[in-house]
Amino acid sequence: MLTKRTYFAPVLIACIAFPAAALAASGGDDSQRIGVADAKPAKIAVLHRPVASFHKTIRVTVKHLEAARRAEARRERRELYSSLPGGVSLATLEAIAACESGGDPTIVSSDGTYRGKYQFDYGTWESMGGSGDPAAASEQEQDYRAAMLYAASGSSPWPVCG
């Protein structure tokens, strides 16, 4: 029975001998040699497909991470506001905010009277314990003040959206 070691020496000699013979056969004839001046740049297009695939993988991964981050933020927000004043549900506040401002806590009405996520005017904002500009307040504070207002007055402060 022949083993791998039996073929090792002849294969090794062949690997060394044939390239050496090919180099010796070319001799001093420069017409067969390729110089640096004759070299052509390698085509990089073959890398396009793997690079595009890699970029797509990164985009998909980032998209999934962003979606997970948004889901975590929603979960934390639900937990934070699970006990709003007067038993107002977060779903009720979200519906009002979506109708009033599209959910944007920094929005201001065209005449500047109504401000923030729930479109408070300054008087109503202050009556709920807020200070300063409602649109400059944090979203959490706006949610809290809106919940207080809803607990005190129901949906009447938002005649169209409540």
Backbone torsions as a table, in degrees:
resi	resn	phi	psi	omega
1	MET	NA	133.9	-179.0
2	LEU	-93.0	142.8	179.0
3	THR	-109.9	174.0	178.9
4	LYS	-62.3	-31.7	-178.5
5	ARG	-67.5	-27.3	180.0
6	THR	-63.1	-36.5	-176.6
7	TYR	-91.1	-9.4	-174.2
8	PHE	-61.9	-50.2	-176.7
9	ALA	-62.9	-49.3	179.9
10	PRO	-62.7	-38.1	179.2
11	VAL	-66.1	-42.8	178.7
12	LEU	-61.5	-43.2	179.7
13	ILE	-64.8	-41.7	179.5
14	ALA	-64.0	-39.7	-179.4
15	CYS	-65.8	-31.7	-179.5
16	ILE	-86.5	-39.2	-172.9
17	ALA	-72.3	-45.0	-174.5
18	PHE	-64.8	-47.2	176.8
19	PRO	-62.7	-37.2	179.1
20	ALA	-64.5	-40.3	178.9
21	ALA	-65.5	-39.0	179.5
22	ALA	-65.2	-40.0	178.2
23	LEU	-67.8	-40.1	-179.8
24	ALA	-67.8	-34.9	-178.5
25	ALA	-67.3	-32.1	-179.8
26	SER	-68.8	-24.3	175.6
27	GLY	56.8	-139.2	-177.9
28	GLY	-98.5	11.4	-176.7
29	ASP	-74.8	110.1	-177.5
30	ASP	-79.1	-11.6	-178.3
31	SER	-68.7	-22.4	-179.0
32	GLN	-88.4	-17.6	-175.1
33	ARG	-83.1	149.4	177.1
34	ILE	-108.7	125.4	-179.1
35	GLY	-97.8	175.8	178.9
36	VAL	-63.7	-34.0	-179.4
37	ALA	-65.7	-27.7	-179.6
38	ASP	-87.2	-8.0	-176.2
39	ALA	-68.0	144.1	178.4
40	LYS	-113.8	144.9	-179.0
41	PRO	-65.1	145.2	177.7
42	ALA	-71.7	147.1	177.8
43	LYS	-80.1	129.2	-177.4
44	ILE	-96.3	-7.7	-177.4
45	ALA	-57.4	-26.8	179.8
46	VAL	-63.7	-21.5	179.1
47	LEU	-84.0	-12.7	-175.9
48	HIS	-59.1	-46.7	-176.7
49	ARG	-64.0	-48.4	177.8
50	PRO	-63.0	-37.1	179.6
51	VAL	-67.0	-42.7	178.6
52	ALA	-62.7	-40.6	178.5
53	SER	-64.4	-41.2	178.0
54	PHE	-62.4	-44.5	179.3
55	HIS	-64.1	-38.7	177.7
56	LYS	-63.5	-41.2	178.2
57	THR	-60.4	-42.3	178.7
58	ILE	-64.8	-44.7	-179.8
59	ARG	-60.8	-44.0	-179.8
60	VAL	-64.1	-42.2	179.8
61	THR	-63.3	-44.6	179.1
62	VAL	-63.1	-40.6	179.4
63	LYS	-61.6	-42.4	179.1
64	HIS	-66.9	-39.6	178.3
65	LEU	-64.3	-42.3	177.8
66	GLU	-63.8	-41.4	178.5
67	ALA	-63.5	-41.5	178.4
68	ALA	-65.3	-38.9	178.6
69	ARG	-64.7	-41.9	178.2
70	ARG	-65.5	-41.0	178.9
71	ALA	-63.1	-41.5	178.0
72	GLU	-63.8	-41.3	178.5
73	ALA	-63.8	-40.7	177.9
74	ARG	-64.2	-42.0	179.4
75	ARG	-63.2	-45.1	178.5
76	GLU	-62.6	-39.2	-179.9
77	ARG	-65.9	-41.6	178.0
78	ARG	-61.7	-42.0	178.9
79	GLU	-66.1	-40.7	-179.0
80	LEU	-63.0	-38.9	-176.7
81	TYR	-106.1	26.5	178.6
82	SER	-67.8	-23.4	178.2
83	SER	-126.7	74.6	177.5
84	LEU	-78.2	158.7	179.3
85	PRO	-56.8	138.3	175.7
86	GLY	71.0	12.1	178.7
87	GLY	70.3	21.2	178.7
88	VAL	-70.5	135.5	-179.6
89	SER	-84.2	152.1	177.5
90	LEU	-64.6	-32.8	178.5
91	ALA	-62.5	-38.8	177.8
92	THR	-63.8	-46.9	179.5
93	LEU	-63.6	-40.6	179.6
94	GLU	-63.9	-37.1	178.6
95	ALA	-66.1	-42.6	178.6
96	ILE	-64.5	-46.5	-178.5
97	ALA	-62.8	-40.5	179.6
98	ALA	-62.7	-39.2	179.8
99	CYS	-73.4	-43.7	-175.3
100	GLU	-72.3	-45.6	-170.8
101	SER	-135.3	5.1	-173.3
102	GLY	70.7	15.6	-179.8
103	GLY	82.5	7.9	-178.5
104	ASP	-85.9	114.6	-177.6
105	PRO	-74.7	-9.4	-177.1
106	THR	-107.0	2.0	-174.1
107	ILE	-72.5	148.4	179.1
108	VAL	-130.6	137.9	179.4
109	SER	-63.8	162.1	-175.0
110	SER	-60.2	-32.1	178.5
111	ASP	-93.2	-1.6	176.5
112	GLY	82.6	2.6	-177.5
113	THR	-75.3	-44.8	-174.7
114	TYR	-106.4	134.7	-169.2
115	ARG	-137.7	143.4	172.8
116	GLY	89.8	-174.6	-174.4
117	LYS	-60.4	-35.4	-177.6
118	TYR	-108.6	10.2	177.6
119	GLN	53.4	53.7	174.4
120	PHE	-71.6	145.2	163.7
121	ASP	-94.0	166.4	-174.3
122	TYR	-59.7	-40.1	-178.1
123	GLY	-63.1	-46.3	-179.6
124	THR	-66.7	-40.7	178.7
125	TRP	-58.7	-46.9	-179.5
126	GLU	-68.4	-34.1	179.5
127	SER	-67.0	-20.8	177.7
128	MET	-96.2	9.2	176.2
129	GLY	93.6	3.5	178.9
130	GLY	-80.1	157.7	175.9
131	SER	-136.1	149.9	-179.5
132	GLY	79.4	-156.9	-176.6
133	ASP	-84.1	123.9	178.7
134	PRO	-59.0	-35.8	-178.6
135	ALA	-71.1	-18.8	178.3
136	ALA	-91.9	-11.1	179.9
137	ALA	-74.2	157.6	178.9
138	SER	-65.5	155.8	179.3
139	GLU	-60.7	-37.3	179.8
140	GLN	-64.0	-41.0	178.6
141	GLU	-66.5	-40.5	178.3
142	GLN	-61.9	-41.2	177.2
143	ASP	-61.6	-43.9	-177.9
144	TYR	-64.4	-46.7	180.0
145	ARG	-65.1	-36.8	178.0
146	ALA	-66.7	-38.9	177.3
147	ALA	-64.1	-40.6	177.1
148	MET	-62.2	-44.2	179.9
149	LEU	-64.2	-42.0	179.4
150	TYR	-64.7	-40.2	178.9
151	ALA	-64.7	-34.8	-178.1
152	ALA	-81.7	-38.9	-170.4
153	SER	-124.5	1.2	-177.0
154	GLY	69.3	-149.9	-177.0
155	SER	-88.3	-0.1	-176.1
156	SER	-61.0	-29.1	176.3
157	PRO	-66.1	-16.2	178.3
158	TRP	-121.0	76.1	-172.2
159	PRO	-60.5	-33.0	-178.5
160	VAL	-88.6	-40.3	-171.8
161	CYS	-99.8	-14.7	-174.6
162	GLY	-84.3	NA	NA
